Amino acid sequence: MQYNKVEICGINTAELKVLTEAEKRELLLKIRDGTPDESRRARDKMIQGNLRLVLSVIQRFAGRGENPDDLFQVGVIGLIKAIDHFDCNLDVRFSTYGVPMIIGEVRRYLRDNTAIRVSRSMRDTAYHAMQVKERLTNENNREPTVEEISAELGLSKEIVVLALESIVDPVSLYEPLFSDGNDTIYVMDQIGDSSDDSDWVEEISMRDAIKNLTDREKKIIGLRFFKGKTQMEVADEIGISQAQVSRIEKSALKKIKE
């Protein structure tokens, strides 16, 4: 759906005004320094002038079966929060600050309204864990371990992991993670192969098929499919990039199929 050509929440999106950066700055200053009436009018104009920004953000969440009107309204809430909390002294564009606020509001809405119901207490634990994680990251200049987060919360490691996992949006195994221009690495490439070791017939066939591979190809295929390691783990062990592992693996599999 092209949101910029439809009516959404009773608004003809084709007629939405777009503010210049100078106009946004002027309105933000009036919101902060103007009289109550001036501040209120400037805030209304700022909201109306950034509705296209909301539309551009919610298009990222199209295809999830959510009502566009609902997403738009939630996005506007994020926009209002961004306007109310924006620091005019910062040397940044408003959209740079506003877009993450809108995205965050939409993601919270999607998490809270997911078909997979998560208890309120579990969501609260997850949000507290994320706050602790952000604080510890800023304090220590590194990402904290699960043990450190659980210690701060006074909860077991298992509960923290379960809570954080409960609010993660599911992704497709074929969602691209990285591309260097030649090969694309997908989510499935990050997943180890945990095939049943009792499936020895397929393993014998594979071992027979890889006899004509190079030593490096044999090592990568062995680590990936017999030891169940991810491409990243293989790259760390061999000392090459994940993109190189991906290329060599695909080349080796092609040889085996031929």
C-alpha positions in Angstrom: 0.0 0.0 0.0 1.3 3.4 -0.9 0.4 5.4 2.2 1.3 8.7 0.5 -1.6 8.3 -1.9 -4.5 7.3 0.4 -6.7 8.6 3.1 -5.5 7.3 6.5 -7.2 8.2 9.8 -9.4 10.6 7.8 -6.4 12.5 6.5 -5.7 12.8 2.8 -2.0 12.0 2.8 -1.4 13.6 -0.6 -2.2 17.0 0.9 0.1 16.8 3.9 2.5 19.7 4.3 6.2 19.1 4.5 8.2 21.6 6.6 11.7 22.8 5.8 14.4 22.4 8.4 14.3 26.1 9.0 10.6 26.0 9.7 11.0 23.1 12.0 13.7 24.9 14.0 11.5 28.0 14.2 8.5 26.1 15.5 10.6 24.1 18.0 11.9 27.4 19.4 8.4 28.8 19.7 7.3 25.6 21.5 10.1 26.1 24.0 10.2 29.9 24.4 6.8 31.2 23.2 3.8 32.1 25.3 1.4 29.3 26.1 -0.8 30.1 23.1 2.2 30.5 20.7 3.7 27.3 22.1 0.4 25.3 21.6 -0.1 26.6 18.0 3.5 25.9 17.1 3.2 22.4 18.5 0.1 21.7 16.4 1.9 23.0 13.3 4.9 20.9 14.1 2.8 17.8 14.4 0.9 18.5 11.2 4.1 19.3 9.3 5.7 16.0 10.3 2.9 13.5 9.6 4.7 12.5 6.3 7.6 11.5 8.5 5.3 9.2 10.4 4.0 7.7 7.2 7.5 7.0 5.9 8.3 5.2 9.1 5.2 3.0 9.3 5.8 1.8 5.8 8.7 -0.2 7.2 6.1 -2.2 9.2 3.8 -2.9 6.2 2.8 -6.6 5.6 2.4 -7.6 9.2 -1.4 -7.6 9.0 -1.7 -4.5 11.2 -4.3 -1.9 10.5 -2.5 1.1 8.9 -4.7 3.5 10.8 -3.6 2.0 14.1 0.1 2.1 13.1 -0.3 5.7 12.0 -1.9 6.7 15.3 0.8 5.0 17.3 3.4 6.6 15.1 1.9 10.0 15.8 2.3 9.3 19.5 6.0 8.7 18.9 6.2 12.0 16.9 4.6 13.9 19.8 7.0 12.4 22.3 9.9 13.4 20.0 8.6 17.0 19.7 8.1 17.3 23.5 11.6 16.0 24.3 13.7 17.4 21.5 16.6 19.6 22.7 16.8 22.7 20.4 20.4 23.1 21.6 21.4 19.9 19.8 23.1 20.3 16.4 21.0 17.6 14.8 18.0 17.5 12.4 14.7 16.9 14.1 14.1 13.8 11.9 17.4 12.3 13.1 15.9 12.4 16.6 12.3 11.8 15.7 12.5 8.7 13.5 14.0 6.4 16.3 11.3 7.7 18.7 8.5 6.8 16.2 10.0 3.4 15.4 10.3 2.7 19.1 6.7 3.5 19.8 5.5 1.3 16.9 7.7 -1.6 18.0 6.3 -1.3 21.5 2.8 -1.4 20.1 3.6 -4.5 18.0 5.3 -6.3 20.9 2.3 -5.5 23.2 -0.2 -6.6 20.6 1.6 -9.7 19.2 -0.4 -12.8 18.5 2.0 -14.6 20.8 0.8 -13.3 24.2 3.4 -12.4 26.7 2.5 -11.7 30.3 2.7 -8.2 31.6 5.2 -9.2 34.2 7.4 -10.8 31.6 7.3 -7.7 29.4 8.1 -5.5 32.4 11.1 -7.7 33.2 12.3 -7.5 29.6 12.0 -3.7 29.6 13.9 -3.3 32.9 16.6 -5.7 31.6 17.0 -3.5 28.4 17.3 -0.4 30.6 19.9 -2.0 32.7 21.7 -3.2 29.6 21.8 0.3 28.1 23.0 1.8 31.4 25.8 -0.8 31.9 26.9 -0.4 28.2 27.2 3.4 28.7 29.1 3.0 32.0 31.5 0.3 30.9 31.8 1.0 27.2 30.9 -2.6 26.4 27.9 -4.8 26.2 27.1 -6.4 29.6 26.8 -10.2 30.0 23.5 -11.8 30.9 25.0 -12.6 34.3 25.7 -8.9 34.9 22.2 -7.9 33.9 20.6 -10.6 36.1 22.8 -9.5 39.1 21.6 -5.9 38.7 17.9 -7.1 38.6 18.3 -9.7 41.3 16.8 -12.3 39.0 18.1 -15.6 37.7 19.9 -15.7 34.3 17.3 -18.0 32.9 14.4 -15.6 33.7 16.3 -12.6 32.1 17.0 -14.6 28.9 13.4 -15.8 28.7 12.1 -12.3 29.2 14.3 -10.7 26.6 13.5 -13.5 24.1 9.8 -13.1 24.7 9.7 -9.5 23.2 11.9 -10.2 20.1 10.0 -10.0 16.9 10.3 -13.2 14.8 12.3 -12.9 11.6 12.5 -14.9 8.4 15.4 -17.3 8.0 15.9 -15.7 4.6 16.2 -12.2 5.9 19.5 -10.7 4.7 21.9 -9.6 7.3 24.9 -8.4 5.3 26.1 -8.1 1.7 29.6 -7.3 0.4 28.4 -6.9 -3.2 29.1 -10.4 -4.2 27.4 -12.6 -1.6 24.5 -12.0 0.8 24.5 -13.6 4.2 21.1 -14.6 5.5 19.8 -15.4 9.0 20.0 -19.1 8.2 23.7 -18.8 7.6 24.1 -17.8 11.3 22.4 -21.0 12.5 24.4 -24.1 13.3 23.3 -27.5 11.8 22.1 -29.6 14.7 21.2 -32.7 12.6 20.7 -36.0 14.4 24.1 -37.8 14.5 22.2 -41.1 13.9 21.6 -40.1 10.3 24.9 -41.8 9.4 23.9 -42.7 5.8 23.7 -39.0 4.8 27.0 -38.4 6.6 28.8 -41.2 4.8 27.5 -39.9 1.4 28.6 -36.4 2.3 32.1 -37.6 3.3 32.4 -39.4 0.0 31.3 -36.4 -2.0 33.8 -34.0 -0.4 36.9 -36.0 -1.3 37.7 -33.8 -4.3 37.3 -30.5 -2.4 40.3 -28.4 -1.4 41.6 -28.6 2.1 40.0 -25.3 3.1 36.7 -26.3 1.5 36.8 -29.6 3.4 37.5 -27.9 6.7 34.7 -25.4 6.3 32.2 -28.1 5.2 33.3 -30.2 8.1 32.9 -27.5 10.7 29.6 -26.3 9.3 27.8 -29.6 8.7 29.4 -32.1 10.9 30.2 -30.0 13.9 27.2 -27.7 13.5 29.1 -24.4 13.7 27.8 -21.1 12.4 29.6 -19.2 9.6 30.8 -16.7 12.2 32.2 -19.4 14.4 34.0 -21.0 11.4 35.4 -17.6 10.3 36.8 -17.0 13.8 38.4 -20.4 13.9 40.0 -20.2 10.4 40.9 -16.6 10.6 38.9 -15.2 7.6 35.8 -13.1 7.2 32.3 -14.5 7.4 31.7 -13.3 3.8 34.7 -15.5 2.6 33.3 -18.4 4.5 30.0 -17.9 2.8 31.6 -17.8 -0.7 33.8 -20.9 -0.1 30.8 -22.8 1.4 28.6 -22.1 -1.5 31.3 -23.0 -4.0 32.0 -26.3 -2.2 28.3 -27.2 -2.0 28.0 -26.5 -5.7 30.9 -28.9 -6.4 29.2 -31.6 -4.2 25.9 -31.2 -6.1 27.7 -31.5 -9.4 
